[in-house]
Amino acid sequence: MQRHTVSGTFQMPQEPKQKQLHRQLSEFANWMQRPKDANEIQKDKQQSVPVAMLPMVF
């Protein structure tokens, strides 16, 4: 994942809905940047597809 640095100032929105959306977005961004644990790493491993699920190719 590429990271982009944006410089400047940020003004918090005044509306409660907008504040909540900004807070949720920042929590999600922090969650995406955390390192994966062992369980998530195993889930990401590629697995072979069973032969019965492959379509016939002619």
Secondary structure as the mmCIF struct_conf table of DSSP 4:
data_model
#
loop_
_struct_conf.conf_type_id
_struct_conf.id
_struct_conf.beg_label_comp_id
_struct_conf.beg_label_asym_id
_struct_conf.beg_label_seq_id
_struct_conf.end_label_comp_id
_struct_conf.end_label_asym_id
_struct_conf.end_label_seq_id
BEND BEND1 GLY A 8 GLY A 8
BEND BEND2 GLN A 14 GLU A 15
HELX_RH_AL_P HELX_RH_AL_P1 PRO A 16 GLN A 33
BEND BEND3 ARG A 34 ARG A 34
HELX_LH_PP_P HELX_LH_PP_P1 PRO A 35 LYS A 36
HELX_RH_AL_P HELX_RH_AL_P2 ALA A 38 LYS A 43
TURN_TY1_P TURN_TY1_P1 ASP A 44 ASP A 44
BEND BEND4 LYS A 45 LYS A 45
HELX_LH_PP_P HELX_LH_PP_P2 SER A 48 PRO A 50
HELX_RH_3T_P HELX_RH_3T_P1 VAL A 51 MET A 53
BEND BEND5 LEU A 54 LEU A 54
HELX_LH_PP_P HELX_LH_PP_P3 PRO A 55 MET A 56
#
